[in-house]
Amino acid sequence: MTPLWTPSPERAARTNMARFMARAGISGSYDALHRWSVRESEKFWSLLWDFCEVRGAKGARTLVDGDRMPGAKWFPDGRLNFAENLLRERGEADAIVFWGEDRIKRRLSRSELHDLVSRLQQALAAAGVGKGDRVAGYLPNLPESVAAMLATSSLGAIWSSCSPDFGVQGVLDRFGQIEPKVLFCADGYLYGGKEFDAQDKAQEILSKLPTVRQCVVVPYIGAELKVGISLENFVSPFSPEEVQFEQVEFNHPLYILYSSGTTGVPKCIVHGAGGTLLQHLKEHALHSDVKPGDRVFYFTTLGWMMWNWLASGLAAGATLLLYDGSPFAARGRVLFDFADAEGMTHLGTSAKFIDAIAKIRLKPAATHRLEALRAVLSTGSPLAPEGFDYVYANIKRDVCLSSISGGTDIVSCFVLGNPMGAVWRGEIQAKGLGMAIEVFDENGASIEKAKGELVCTRPFPSMPLGFWNDPGDAKFRAAYFEKYPNVWRHGDWCELTAHGGMIIYGRSDAVLNPGGVRIGTAEIYRQVEQLDEVVESLVIGQDWEGDVRVVLFVKLQEGLALDEKLVSRIKQRIRDNTTPRHVPDKVVQVADIPRTKSGKIVELAVRDVVHGRQVKNLEAMANPEALEQFRARPELTQP
C-alpha cells in the first residue's frame, strides 16, 4: 500500500510545522513531536504561545491542577484579548472576501474591518454591553457577522450565534438560556437562488427574549427594515478610532456554542478566550500550514463551530473567504469558481459535499485552474476512502487532503492534518499536537489495532469551561467524564492506524450491536453510498426478539424505486466488503434523510421514532418532517 500524497522534501521543509519542530529542538518524525507535545505539555503550549506571537501576558504559571479532568487550569495568571489577536494587521490587503452564492460579492480590507469593529464596539458599549454580557447573532455568514463577534470579544463580552434557517423555537431554546443584551440579525438570506425573510422570525424571537435591549439589522438582500435598528444607524454616532481591547483572564468566556439538541434542550457549551485562541492558532498555523497572505475558505454557517474556527484564520494572518447560500449554486461549480477568482489556498467542506459532487461526476480539475490550492479539509462525518480517491482524481493531485475530526464540544479537533506527512487512503493523518489521544475498550484499557472509544487522557486548553447554568458542573461531568473517570470520552467509535493516524467509524452511541458485535455506522455508509442509485442512507439498530437487527434506510435517485434486485445488490456489496454481521436485515426506501442544521444525519432520533419514543427537540433539525417517514413502518413489524 502506498500513500495517495506525500509532500516533496522542499515543501515539507517550508511548513510552519517544520519551523516549529526546529524551535522545539525535536528532530525526526511527526510522531516524535507529538510524543514530546504530550509528555511535555506545559512546554509545548508555552512554546506555541511564543511561536505564534500571541498578544497578551502569559503569566508565571502554565498549568495548575494538571492531574484533574475537569479542573485543570491553563495559564491561570495570563491575560489577553481574543479580538486583539485577530486584528493585528491594518492596510488595504483583504481581510474578508464574501460571496452570497453567485449574486452578491463584497470585500473588506484589514483597515475597513478594524474600523467597523471599532464603531460596533463603541455602539455595543453605549447599549450597555460589558465584560461577561452576552451578544447573540442570528445571522448569515456575512463579513458583518465576523465584525460583530470581534467587537463583542473586544469588550470581554461573550458571543453566541445561530444561522437564520433556525426556527423561532430553536433560537429560543438556545438564546433563551443565555439571556443576551443585544441581538444581531439580517434583513434576510439567500439559498438556492431564492430570498428568505429573517425579520419576521426575529420579531417573534424578540417578543420572548426580554433581556434584549437592542436588535441590530444587517443589510443583505435589500429588504425593508421591519424590526429594531439598522446597522448603519446603530453605528452612525461613532467614528472609527483605535479599538480598546479589554484584557481578560486566559479562561474568561469567549463563546457559547450549543450541542445539536436532538435529545433535549441544547446544552450551552462555554469556551474560553485563551484556550480557543491557542488551539485554533495551532490548528491553522501548524496542522493546516496557514501562512500570512493565505486565503482560507470553509463552507459553514453560524450554527456550526467551523465558523468560529474559520474566523480564527485572521490570527494566522489569513484572508477569510466567506460564503453564504447553497454550495450547489452555479450547477455545483460555485465554490470552485470562488477558489479560482480569489486564489483560495485552503478549501474546507464536508464529507457529504465531496460525496455529493462525486455522485454528479463534477470534475473541477478539468474545469478550474485551482493554482493556489494547497489543502482540502473535510469534516462533519468520516470521509470514505472513495472520497479520498475522488479528491485526488477530480479536484487536485498535489494537495494535502486533511480529514479532520473534533467537535463543538472542544471548538476544535482531536485528530487532523499534518502538512509534513503522507496522506493514506481513508485515514485521518494525525493526532493533534498536545492532545493525549488514545482508544479505550469498554473497561478503560488502552488498545491498539482494535476499535474502541476515542478518549483524551490529559487536559488541553480548549476543553470547555463548562456548561452555562450547570450547578456543580453536574451535566458537564456526566457528558464527558462519567464513563472513564478523569478521562475525556468524546463519543466517537474509532481505531488507530499503523501510520499514526485514525479511522473514525461513527458516533459510539449510534454503534450497531447485532449479536453483541459492535459495528460503526460509517462502515455501512461507505459501501451503500458507492452505488449510483443511492443518494444517501441512514442505519440504525432495531430491538428485535431479544437482540438487535440492522435496518438500513436509503434515499434513492429521483424516480427510482427500491426493488428486490437493488436490495440484493446493496446487501451483496456490504457482505463482500465488510462482514456478514454488517448486512442489514431490512432495507427500506425513504424520501429524505433527517439531519441537523449543520448537516449531520440524526441516527438517534430515527431510532427513537422507530421504537415509538418521543424525539424531544425537533427545532434542532433542518428537516424534522422527514422523521414521519420512519414512524410505524409496516416493514419493521415483520421478521
Buried (B, 14 or more C-beta within 10 A) or exposed (E): EEEBBBBEEEBBEBBBBBBBBEEBEBEEEBBEBBEBBBEBBBEBBBBBBEBBEBBBEBBEEBBEEBEEBBEBBBBBBBBBBBBBBBBBBBEEEBBBBBBBBBEBEEBBBBBBBBBBBBBBBBBBBEBEBEEEBBBBBBBBBBBBBBBBBBBBBBBBBBBBBBBBBBBBBBBBBBBBBBBBBBBBBBBBBBBEEEBBBBBEBBBBBBEEBEBBEBBBBBBBBEBEEEBBBBBEEBBEEBEBEEBEBBBBBBBBBBBBBBBBBBBEBBBBBBBBBBBBBBBBBBBBBBBBBBBEEBBBBBBBBBBBBBBBBBBBBBBBBBBBBBBBBBBBBBEBBBBBBBBBEBBBBBBBBBBBBBBBBBBEEBEBBEEBEBEBBBBBBBBBBBBBBBBBBBBBEBBBEEBBBBBBBBBBBBBBBBBBBBBBBBBBBBBBBBBBBBBBBBBBEEEBEEBEEEBBBBBBBBBBBBBBBBBBEBEEBEBBBEBBBEBBEEBBBBBBBBBBBEBBBBBBBBBBEBBBEBEEEBBBBBBBBBBBBBBEEBBBBBBBBBEBEEEBBBBBBBBBEEEBEBEEEBBEBBBEBBBEEBEEBBBBBBBBBBEBBBBBBBBBBBBBBBBBBBEEEEBBBBBBBBBBEBBEBBEEBEEBEEE
